[in-house]
Amino acid sequence: MPALIGPVQIFNVEGGTVHFGDTAVISPKSAAKTTTGSGSNSSGAFVAVLNGISANGTVDTNLIDQPTLGNN
């Protein structure tokens, strides 16, 4: 079944895949985790961030968040 796509604005794609239309299965080839402070990982055409003090203390108890073994 055809898909109707409206206006799209893509600013940046780094090593990723962008699909438009019919897509049955998309499986990730890699997975990463990033921990950042308040407002530091924002993206868009215009970003205004007003922060006070930002502290990021992260405790990660997961050994594997998204397994990618076998995604061919």
Phi, psi and omega per residue, in radians:
M1 nan 2.265 -3.117
P2 -1.188 2.606 3.112
A3 -1.887 2.462 3.073
L4 -1.696 2.098 -3.102
I5 -1.874 2.245 3.118
G6 -1.519 -2.828 3.133
P7 -1.107 2.370 -3.107
V8 -2.276 2.384 3.072
Q9 -2.262 1.990 -3.141
I10 -1.989 2.150 -3.114
F11 -1.615 -0.646 -3.036
N12 -2.767 2.351 3.007
V13 -2.316 2.036 -3.133
E14 -1.950 1.790 3.080
G15 1.167 0.345 -3.118
G16 -1.908 -3.095 -3.140
T17 -2.196 2.324 3.082
V18 -1.984 2.165 -3.140
H19 -2.005 2.392 3.002
F20 -2.178 2.388 3.136
G21 1.729 -2.661 -3.057
D22 -1.369 2.179 3.099
T23 -2.385 2.104 -3.097
A24 -1.368 -0.963 -3.066
V25 -2.436 2.312 2.982
I26 -2.160 2.077 3.117
S27 -2.037 2.438 -3.091
P28 -1.252 2.531 3.083
K29 -1.716 -0.284 3.086
S30 -2.653 2.774 3.097
A31 -2.437 2.489 -3.136
A32 -2.498 2.717 3.094
K33 -2.213 2.296 -3.141
T34 -2.233 2.367 3.088
T35 -2.025 2.116 -3.106
T36 -2.292 2.899 3.135
G37 -1.427 -3.073 -3.053
S38 -1.147 2.125 3.062
G39 1.335 0.054 -3.054
S40 -1.507 -0.253 -3.113
N41 -1.996 0.506 -3.127
S42 -1.385 2.558 3.092
S43 -2.469 2.640 3.136
G44 2.698 3.111 -3.125
A45 -1.231 -0.696 3.119
F46 -2.452 2.074 -3.124
V47 -2.159 2.188 3.052
A48 -2.098 2.022 -3.106
V49 -2.107 2.180 3.100
L50 -2.091 1.815 -3.089
N51 -2.007 2.718 2.914
G52 -1.650 -2.268 3.095
I53 -1.451 2.310 -3.119
S54 -2.117 2.120 3.077
A55 -2.192 2.469 -3.091
N56 -2.270 1.740 3.063
G57 -1.883 1.833 -3.031
T58 -1.918 2.290 3.012
V59 -2.025 2.049 -3.106
D60 -1.902 1.932 -3.128
T61 -1.653 -0.106 3.129
N62 -1.412 2.340 3.044
L63 -1.437 -0.744 3.135
I64 -2.281 2.086 -3.140
D65 -1.529 -0.833 3.129
Q66 -2.454 1.775 -3.120
P67 -1.183 2.371 3.131
T68 -1.970 0.116 3.119
L69 -1.177 2.244 3.111
G70 1.537 0.043 3.071
N71 -1.478 1.668 -3.101
N72 -1.791 nan nan
